[in-house]
Amino acid sequence: MSNNSLTQYESYLSAVELITGSHGSFAQHIGDAFIVADKGNSQKLLDAFPEVFMRGWHFAQVKRMRNNVESQDA
């Protein structure tokens, strides 16, 4: 099974969001593991926990949009 919904870069940004700890310790550890994993193991993490990465991606996108709005208001 392959996770084609996120690019490698988007998966990385998702993992960065997950390691903030805002999504629980399990998600934080999955994000940590993704950051240090080689390509094969990072794909295994994406395949095993797609909903965790999609949650991180969603929150990363919301933060990015919020930052864009705030910078336009300044």
C-alpha positions as CSV (number, residue, x, y, z in Angstrom):
1,M,0.0,0.0,0.0
2,S,1.4,3.4,-0.9
3,N,0.3,6.8,0.4
4,N,0.0,9.0,-2.7
5,S,-2.0,11.8,-1.0
6,L,1.0,13.7,0.4
7,T,4.3,14.5,-1.3
8,Q,7.6,13.7,0.5
9,Y,7.9,17.4,1.4
10,E,4.3,17.6,2.6
11,S,4.9,14.5,4.7
12,Y,8.0,16.2,6.2
13,L,6.0,19.3,7.0
14,S,3.4,17.1,8.6
15,A,6.0,15.4,10.7
16,V,7.4,18.7,11.8
17,E,3.9,19.7,13.0
18,L,3.4,16.4,14.8
19,I,6.7,16.8,16.8
20,T,5.3,19.9,18.4
21,G,3.5,17.6,20.8
22,S,0.2,19.3,20.2
23,H,-1.3,16.1,18.8
24,G,-0.3,13.7,21.6
25,S,2.8,11.8,22.5
26,F,2.1,9.0,20.1
27,A,1.9,11.4,17.1
28,Q,5.0,13.2,18.4
29,H,7.0,9.9,18.4
30,I,5.7,9.0,14.9
31,G,6.8,12.4,13.7
32,D,10.2,12.0,15.4
33,A,10.7,8.6,13.8
34,F,9.7,9.9,10.3
35,I,12.3,12.7,10.5
36,V,15.2,10.4,11.2
37,A,14.0,7.4,9.1
38,D,15.5,6.4,5.8
39,K,13.3,6.5,2.7
40,G,12.0,2.9,3.0
41,N,11.1,3.2,6.7
42,S,9.6,6.7,6.3
43,Q,7.3,5.2,3.6
44,K,6.4,2.4,6.1
45,L,5.4,5.0,8.6
46,L,3.3,6.8,6.1
47,D,1.6,3.6,5.1
48,A,1.0,2.5,8.6
49,F,-0.3,5.8,10.0
50,P,-1.8,7.8,7.1
51,E,-4.4,9.4,9.3
52,V,-1.8,10.7,11.7
53,F,0.2,12.3,8.8
54,M,-3.0,13.8,7.3
55,R,-3.9,15.3,10.7
56,G,-0.4,16.9,10.9
57,W,-0.7,18.2,7.3
58,H,-4.1,19.7,8.0
59,F,-2.8,21.6,11.0
60,A,0.3,22.7,9.2
61,Q,-1.8,24.1,6.4
62,V,-4.1,25.9,8.8
63,K,-1.1,27.5,10.5
64,R,0.4,28.5,7.2
65,M,-2.9,30.1,6.0
66,R,-3.2,31.9,9.4
67,N,0.3,33.3,9.1
68,N,-0.4,34.5,5.5
69,V,-3.5,36.3,6.7
70,E,-1.7,37.9,9.6
71,S,1.2,39.1,7.4
72,Q,-1.3,40.6,5.0
73,D,-3.0,42.5,7.8
74,A,0.3,44.0,9.0
